[in-house]
């Protein structure tokens, strides 16, 4: 498998990007990387490692797209950017997948305009796997589409179901609709209409899910428009971050709490690992006619290596072809 990597994407690029690729080469078989970015800078970073040079190549790219640039304009104007060149490698079939930890907006715009949608998909969606109390879960969409139609949410649910089923090995995963209440009549026009479509589908639809019930992970695939999903995602991340900081401050506040904290250190370590985004690597951009994985902006080498693992699983499970088959079933229904 050949993976194109945006070598300059992310807060810790190119150091952690390169380190993650080297770790992936050491762990996974039948893998090759095409890393895009300033050749001199990337080669300087690579000089710190020993690796098989047949398995990693540099594609020179002079420009970098930053997170504060208008996404569409940046993709159209910066043809020589590391992100643009990586996306074009997937479009030309020189690479089987792309990973970027850079600008989410630019990555999504590039995935749409350069790689293109799967025929029949109206709106591709960003679908991260999230850590939950009882099990991991997916939210789809978390920012690609701020405004949606009911049909879009049905497609999101179908794509999410396929991905969750194959990647997390969960038969017939449950699907829920994020809403302000559990009752069928709750919500706005979008959620009410989407509820009817999901209820009439062949999906394992369990109804509405209130935000307070999301963190349990009891519902596998949670569907919503990108505005709601992005809000839920950032609130979830912020809450987890602040809880861990409050715990740390309280533990360090006195001698007795420090002793108690030392005794509970293994427990806290396990909890932190369970809620660590680095374990999941990134969010798949489902509905694009190519494997596109968005790594977290602050991804370190472990997170990046796990994003590589996600690409491999995506590829080996033939997710794109399965989505195409599912579309045929939806259209027939």
N, C-alpha and C positions, 0 to 999 in steps of 0.2 A: 504493500500500500504506500502511495506517495502522498504526503501531506504538505501543503503550502502553509508557511507560517509567516505572519506579519511580524517581522523581527523588531520593529520599532513600536509596536502596539502595547500600551499599558504603562503604569506608573513606574515599574521596575525594569523596563526594557532598556537595552537588550540583554542585560546581565542575567536576569532570572529566566527570560525566554530561552536563551542559549543553554543555560544549566538544565532547564526542564527537558529540552530536546535531547541533550546528552544522556540524561537519566532514562528517558524513554527508549533510546537506542540500546541502552544496556539491559533494559527490562523486557522489551517487546521484540518479536522476530518479524522478519519480512517487512521492514519499515524503512522508508527513506524520507528525508526532509529537503524541501526547497525553501530556504529562508530568505525573505526579501528585506532589503534595507541598504544603507550605505556600506559598500563593500569593505572599505578600510576599517570601519568601526566594528563590524561583525567579525572580520578576520582577527582583529586584535583580541576580541573576547574569546574567540574559539582557540586562540593560541594557548589558553590556560588548560586545555583538555587534550587528552589522547582519544582519538576516535577513528573509525573507518571512514576515510574521506570519500569513498564510493557511496556512502549512505547519507551524506549531507553536503548540499551545494548552496552557494550564495548567489542570489539573483540581485544584482546591483539596482538600488532605487535611491535616488537623491533626495526625494521629498518625504515629509512626514505629515500626516493629518493629525492635528491636535483635537482634544475634546471640546474646545470652545469655538471651533469653526462651524459655520452652517453646513450640515452634513451633505446635502445634495450638491451644493456649490463646490464643496471640497472634492467630492468624488469626480465631478465633471471637469474641474480645473486642474487638479493635481494628478495628472495621468502618470507621473513618474513617482508617485508615492508608494511606500511599502505595502499599504493596504490594497491599493489599486492593482499593483502588479501581482499580488497573491491571489486576488479574486480572478484576474484574467487567466491565471494558471489553471484554475478550476473550470472556467468557461471553455478553455481550449482543450480540456481533458488531459493536460499535462500533469495535473494533480487530481487526486480523488477527493480531497477535502481541504478545508482551510480553517485555521484557528487564528483568532485575533483577540487581544486583550485591550485593544484601542477603543476609539470612539464608538459607542453603541449605535448612535444615529448614522454615522458614516458607514459603518459595517452593514447595517440593515439596508441603507440606500444602495450601497454597492452590490449587495447580494441580490436585490431586486433588479437593478438596472443592468448589471454586468452578468451575473450568473443566470438570473431569470427564474420565474415561477414554474412550478409543476403545472402542466396544462390542466385547467379545471379548478385550480385553487385561486380563489378571489383575493385572499389576503394571507400571506405567510405570517407566522406568529412565533414569538420568542417564548421558549418553554423550558425554564430551569427546573431541575429536580431540587426540592427543598428538604431540609431535615425536619422531621416531626417527632413528637413524643413517642409514638408507637411504631411509626414507620415513615420512610421518606414519601413525599408526595410531589406532584407536579402542579404548577400554575401556568395556564396558557390562556391569554397572552399577557406578557408583563411589560409591554411598551411599544410594540411595533405598530399597533393600531389604536389610536385614542378613541376613534369613533367606529362603531361596527353595526352591522345588520344582523338579525337573528340567524340567517343562513351562515354568516361568518362564524358564529359561535358553535354551530353544529359541525362545521368543518374543523374548527379548532379541537373540539371534543374527539372527533374521529381520528385526527392525526395524533393527538395526545394519547389516546387509547392504544394505538399501534406502537408508538414509541415506548410507552410505559410497559406494555406487555412484553416486548422483545428485550429491552435493555435491562429492566428490573425483574424479568422473569416472573411476572404476575399474570396468571390466567384471568381473563375477563375482568380487568380492573374496573373499579367503581368510578362513576363520573358524577360530579356535583356542579351546580351552578352557584357561584358566589352571589349572595343577595342579602338584603337587609332583614330578611325574616325567613323562617323555614316554610311558612305556608305558601301554597301554590299561587295565591292571588297577590302576594307581596311583590314589590319592586316597581320599576318603570316599564315603559312600553317595550323596550328592548328585552329585558329579562323575562317579562310575561310571555312574549312571543317565542323567545328562545326556549323557555320551559316547555312549551307545547311541542316544539320540534324535537327536543331532546327526549321528551316522554314518549313520542311516537316512533322514535328511532329504535334500532336493534342494539343500542348501547346499554350498558348496565347502569342506567341513570337512577340515582337515588333521591333526586330532588334538590331543593335549595340548601345551601350551606352558609350559615352565618359566619362572619369573620372570626368570632371568638372560638369557633370550632375548628378552624383551619389548622392550628398548630398541632393538633393531636395526630394528624396524618392518617386518620381513619378512612378518609375519602382519598382515593388514589390520584384522580385527575380533576382539578378544579378549573372551571371555565369562566372566563370573564372578558370584557374588553380591555384594551391595553392601558387605559387610564386607571381603571380600578385595580388591575393587576400590578401596575408599577407602584401604585400607592401602597398596596398590601405588602409587596416585596420590600420596599424601603422601610416601612413601619416595622416589619418583621426583623429585618437586619438591625435597625436602630434599637429596638427593644432588647434583642439578644445582647448587643454590644453594651448597652447601659446596665443590664442586669449583672453581667460579668464584672463590670467596673465597680458597681455598688458593692457586690460581694467582696471584691478585692479590698476596697476601702474599709469596709466593716471588719474584715479579718485582720487588717493591719492596724486597727485603731487601738488595740491594747495588748498587753502581754498574754492574757488569758485567751483572747480570741485568736492570737497567733498560734498558740498551742493547739487549740481546737481546729484551726485551719490546716495545720500540719498533719493532724490525724485524718482529716477529710480530703487531703490533697489528691489521693487516687480517685475519689468520687468526683471532684471538680474536674479533674483531667479527663475522665470518661465523658462527662457532660459536655465539656468544651469540644471534644473530638466529635461528639454526636451532632453538634450544631455548627460544625466548621464547614464553610462552603468549599474549602480546598479539597475535601473528600469527593466532591462531585465534579470538579473541574470546570464546568461552564454550562451555558444554556444553548441548547440546539435551536437553530432557526428553522422551524418545520414549514414545509410548503415550498421551499426553494429547490430548484432542480440541480442540487449539488449539496454536499455535506458541508454545512457551515456551523461552526461552534464558536460562540462568544465566551471567551474566558473573562473572569472578573478583572476589573481594571487594576487591582492591587495583587494580582496573582503572583505567588512565588514559584519556585521551581517545582514544588510538589503539586500545587494546583495546576500548573501548566502540564505536567506529566499526566495528571488525571484527565485533563482536557484531551490529551492525545488518546488515552484509553477510551474516552467517550467516542472519539472519531472512529477508532478501530471497531468498537461494538456497533456503531451506526452502520459502518460499511459491511461488516460481516453478517449483520442481520437483514441486509437488503431493505432498509426502511423506506427508501424512496419508491421502490417498486411496489411495496406493500401499500403505501399511501395512494399510489395510482390505482391499484386494484380496489381499494376502499372507495375511491371516488366513483368508480363504475357502479358499485353497489348502492352508493348514496343516490346517484342519478337515476338508477333503476327504481329505487324506492320512491 
